[in-house]
């Protein structure tokens, strides 16, 4: 019986990262569209305009990728990555809640809840697509791909 280990295949990252970002942006724009149609937010409420939604999503995804790659050598790195990502998700709700409480830019709790929903959508994509599509399994005797990173 051969010992199998899981690896992040660095070659897969060339398509997994753009796919993760694209899926996240499309999902955020879909949630944004629903929010616009349901809430009819004030034009002053900038977080629900396309520019900030797209930019924040891309930056958040890139941050998730960097953290994921940095955590590859941790014991149980995927589980640790997912736990850390959940903590960051919870922290990401703070500015939205403060925006709702202060009624900043003409928004309130309905707008903040849609922003939080966007965060949850991106979190879900980053903790599922990124680890599952970038990882490969190789037996100990098989040749490992060049520049692979070990996952436990």
N, C-alpha and C positions, 0 to 999 in steps of 0.2 A: 504494500500500500504506500503510495507516494504522498509525501507531505506537500500540501498545497498552501500557497500564500497569495494574498491579494495585493495587487500593485496598481498604482496610478500610472497609466501609460501616457507619458508626456506627449506622444504623437497624437493621441486622442484629444488632448487639451486644445489643439489647434482648431477643432471643430466643436468641441463641447462648450468652450467658453463663449463663442459667438452665439451658439444655439441657446445657451442659458440666458444670455443678455437679450436676445431677440424674443424669446418666449416671455421673459419678464416684462419687456417694454410693451409687447402686444397685449398682455394680460392687464397691465396697468392702464393702458389706453382704453381697453374695454371697460374696466371698472370706472374710469374717469367719464367715459361716455354715458354710462348708466347714471352716475352721480349728476351729471349735467342735466340729463333728461328728467330725473326724479326731483332734484333739489332746485334747479334753476338758480345757482349761486350768484352772488353779487360779482360783477366783473372785477371788483377790487380784490376778490379772494384769489390771489395768485397761485396758491398751491394746486388748484384744480385747473390751471391753464396748461397747455401741452408742454411748453418749454421746461418748466420746473419738474413736471412729472417724468419726462423723458430723461433729463439730466440726472435727477436724483436716483432714478432706477439704474441707469448705467453706472453711476459712481458706486451705488450700493452693491451691485453685482460684481464689479471689479474688486471692491473691498472683500466680498465673500470669497472670490477666487484667490486673492492673495492670502487670506487667512487659511483657506483650505490647503493651499500648496505649502504654507509654512507649518501646518499641523501634520503633514504626511508621516513624519517619523515619530509622532507621539504614540504611546500604547493606546489601542482602541481609538485610533485617530478619527474615524468617521463618527463614532458615537460622541466623542469629545467635541468635534466640530459641530455636530447637530445641537448639542447642549449649549455650546457657546453662542451659536446662531439664535437659539431660542432666547437666551439672555439679552442679546443685542436687539432682537425683535421687541421684547418687553420694554427695553430702554427707548426704543424708537417711538413708542406711544407717548412718551412724556411731552415732547414739543407739540404733538397734536392735541393732547389734553389741555396744555397751557393755552394753545390757540383757541380752543373751544371755550375755556373758562373766561379768557380775556375778550372774547368776541373780536379778536384781531382780524383785520382786513374784511370785516363784515361776515365772518363765519361763526358757526356755533357747533354744537354737538353733532348735528347731522353731517356737516361737512367733515368734521374731524373723524367721525366713524368711517366715512368713505376713505379718508386718507389712511386710517388704520387698516382697513380692508386691503388697500393697495400694498401696505407693508407685509401683511400676512401672505398675500399672493406671491410676492417676490421671495419671501422667506421660504415658502413651500417649494417653489421652483428651485431655489438654490440648494436646499437641503436634500432634494430628491434627484434632480437631473445631474447636478455636478458630481456627486459621489458615484452614483450608479452608472453613469455613462463614461466616466473617466477611468473606471477601475476594470482590471482584467485579472483573470486567474490563470496561473501557470503552475505546473508541477515543479517540484524542486529540481528535477532532472532536465526539464525543458529549458531551452535557451530563453532568457528573459529579453524583452525588447530593450533596445538602446535607450539609455537615459530614463529608465523606469524608476519610479519612486515607491518604496515599500510601504504597505499599509498593514496594520495588524488589527 
